[in-house]
């Protein structure tokens, strides 16, 4: 039985074997149930059945605000030393934060950098100007076993960072998180309070504003931040609201980070659960329509059919970024979506007239070798800060806006730049909307729907929901969604046939690893499209496949797809429709279609 089960009140240990003439002595033994790994005292190892230490107690360190720290030992303090400060350091891993003075002698953390040596290679990561790790804002390192979650929020034209670090390897470490490193500058809260102005908000009023973070490590930090902000002459209520949001969200993020770390330690001890994934996955991952998740390798600068039906052709192009680590260097950088007048006989008999294209949408990175180029002369605001172009029915679009065509049933494209917090979680998309994906009747476009509604309706599914909601409400208040700058962009493509949600990002995965990627999902499909046969990489995942024992095949690309070679799905270009796997099982339409 699992020792974590709540109804266990007695555990008996039997010790068998051992070298001859030896004795196992248990002296003054006390057993105590501990529900949280973090409750174990620091430096106490957890022993395996052979007596070898497996891991120690999980400890967490956090840094938020201007900036406020809580060490591995649970000690709160401030640090306003300008420049780079070491957060955590071992022989192989060094995590630093950069403090920027903004109000007198008080600072914010405006950048994070990480140096890491693994398997003989030296890796370098740097995050600033709103950049965060691509997958769930988290990086996980295997040796030493460290999980770091990095958050940020735009505040007064800056991007202050928050960090949540969890590990069981705290013995002998250096840096602000490590209680044994006495070389670090640690200020108590009263020292920072001495820097407040005479007209600062009262503690009582600040406590009322920070009520949601009471009984947490971040309550005092929230109070101090709000009081500091009251000393800024041009501060607005929105500035204080964002500081409060940071503290509220910090509680949730820290708990999620601790839960993930505890899950990994539990796996290390018992072998029960899911083995943790280390590093950042960069290769194209296919989220199947029936719950499959698998890697599709592809080749550099080749086009592939993602979904092909009588009325829709959705293609994607892969591009390799040579400066990125192997197996993390291939991304989707272009999409081609063609909408056609349905005529499935043209797919079967070459004598039939070719399909008639009703609309075409191409989304592409303008120059895959250039990053953060800025807007060209002309528009003050451009998509992806100059890196992204949308071509709708042959017309180029590089600026945010709401674009509509009434021809051939209608087409609407809404494109805008987003705060990093408001980028959609790729792995949550299908879970959030999968139940509503299929079978809605064909309808007219939502031409009267305000563009901001696309963002506001989905804020809970974003990378950072709390921060995204704050950012979205600002856009509603100031009516400036299409005036936002940023290297991340969101595009909504709506037709009576299908609705797409597209995310564009410029990524900073490591010091030399810069990349572009374009992710896309179908948010809704019409009953007309649902009734058609779907081919292509994604299209073939519509019907699940099973092993002989009845279990669904979820991750084996070779068994999920009919084309055994990636080249079986290659097409000639943006709107190419001929590929080898199109003919595999082509007579399936004689039976149940879909």
Secondary structure, DSSP 8 states (H G I E B T S, - for coil): --TT-TT-----------STT------S------S-GGGS-TT-EEE-TTS-EEEE--EEEEEETTTEEE-TTS-EEE----EEEEEEE-SSEEEEEEEEEEETTEEEEEEEEEEEEETTEEEEEEEETT---TTTTEEEEETTEEEEEEEEEEETTEEEEEEEEEES--TT-BSTT-TT-TTS--B-HHHHHTTS-TT---HHHHHHHTGGGTTSTTHHHHHHHHHHHTT-TT--HHHHHHHHHHHHHHHHHHHHHHHHHHHHHHHHHH--S-----S---S-EEE-TTS-EEE----TT-EEEEEE-SSEEEEEEEEE-TTS-TTS-EEEEEEEEEEE---THHHH-TTS----EEEEEEEEES-TT--S----SS-SS-GGGGTEEEEETTEEE-S-EEEEE-GGG-EEEEEEE--GGGSB-GGGHHHHHGGGSS-B------TTS-HHHHHHTTGGGBTTHHHHHHHHHHHHHHT-GGG---S-EEEEEE-SSEEEEEEEEEEE-SSS-EEEEEEEEEEEEBHHHHTS--BSTTGGGSS--B-TTS-B--S-HHHH-S-SSGGGGEESSTT----GGGGTTGGGGGSS--
